[in-house]
Amino acid sequence: MRPRVIDEFVGQSHLLGPGKPLTRLVEGATLHSMLLWGPPGTGKTTLARLVARSCHAEFHALSAVLAGVKDIREVVEKARSARAATGAATVLFLDEVHRFNRAQQDTFLPFVEDGTLVFVGATTENPSFEVNGALLSRARIYLLKALTAAEIEALLARALADTERGLGASGIAIEPAALALLARAADGDARRGLNLLEVAADLAVPVAGKATITEAIATEVASGGHRRFDKRGEQFYDQMSALHKSVRGSDPDAALYWLCRMLDGGCDPLYIARRALRMASEDIGNADPRALTLALQAWETYDRLGSPEGELAIAQAIVFLAIAPKSNALYTAFAAAKADAESSGSLEVPMHIRNAPTRLMKEMGWGKGYRYDHDEPDALATGQRYFPDGMPPRTYYEPVPRGLEIKIREALERRRAAAAQTPDR
């Protein structure tokens, strides 16, 4: 059922509608190197073939999983022969281009530059991370989207009706609810949708004298579900980002949804627990220090109980983090202090706050003039400096007016006010 012409292609209306980029390319028969980036089953290989065919170009497809440098060189020789014989361009389609390392990618770069090859790559991974910069700069990137349920329904209905290449000759019918269920189970993947339909067709039962795919059959075929998730790929990081940002945005319901999406996709719950600890420090901090404790306890609970019981403790922590008052004051203060520490060099520790464990060190001035805070009013030696000599005091930590940091802010303001009224000693 692979589309043979553009009009048969389903989905990607942002690229193939009237006046859209790939439509203009096909209509103008002007080839250029490109990267097709998108989830599985969205038409990357099909688009590459259609573009090459519309531009009357030779088409050579390789998989980065199986191909090597020798295969690339063979395509280059064929491209040179085709150009010499007929003047035809040659499209090198490299599926899963992210599987090629940078050295392998470099092997065909010169032939893209001199026009011997028009490179079309397909990848499910972010090309920013997986494709070298020289190749990226010579290829236009097209982002393909997962198909909608309605688009997959249309695709499946066409496959059922097509008597030449589909199931039309078998006369199989399908209940509307079954069609909708299979389309949803495909989860945006046209290839998966067609596979599900084929399995369901083999299980069709007579209904009113006609073989029919019933809702019960579709439910059985689609059981187990299928959600896009790659533990090492872009889907993983996108969903982790969605979980973190939902927590930061104080939306416990969205946070729970993304947590369950990641668990459903096979993410290690301990990875999520570790990230929850990061959220507790980065986005909540001292606005509610209990967040860090609860996140750590969730990690420990999962470590003892395992799945699925321990996952509830992680969910409890995620919800608490989402509804807790937010502050990134500690995060920004730490970053600012770190930057100063890296840029200020090896400034000496002031003599009065150095450690003096021996008589010699005391005689040489280590610790001289230090005022013990607990001997001072309010346990505060106002005016005593703690930054290195010659480095102006810095203010890194600015508590926000939320949660416990309201109290911390008030205490700091009192301390700073007292210090301002006392000359440095």
Buried (B, 14 or more C-beta within 10 A) or exposed (E): BBBEEBEEBBBBBEBBEEEEBBBEBBEEEEBEBBBBBBBBBBBBBBBBBBBBBBBEBBBBBBBBEEBEEEBBEEBBEBBBEBBEEEEBBBBBBBBBBBBBEEEBBBBBBEBBEEEBBBBBBBBBBBBEEBBBEBBBEBBEBBEBBBBBBEBBBBBBBBBBEEEEEBBBEEEBBBBEEBBBBBBBBBBBBBBBBBBBBBBBBEBBEEEEEEBBBBBBBBBEBBEEEBBBBBEEBBBBEBBBEBBBBBBBEBBBEBBBBBBBBBBEBEBEBEEBBEBBBEBBBBBBBBBBBBBBEBBBBBBEBBEEEEEEEBBEBBBBBBBBBBBBBBBBBBBBBBEBEEEEEEEEEEEEEBBBBBEBEEEEBEEEEBBEEBBEEEEEEEEBBBBBBEBEEEEEEEEBBEBBEBBBBBEBBEEBEEEEEBBEEEEEE
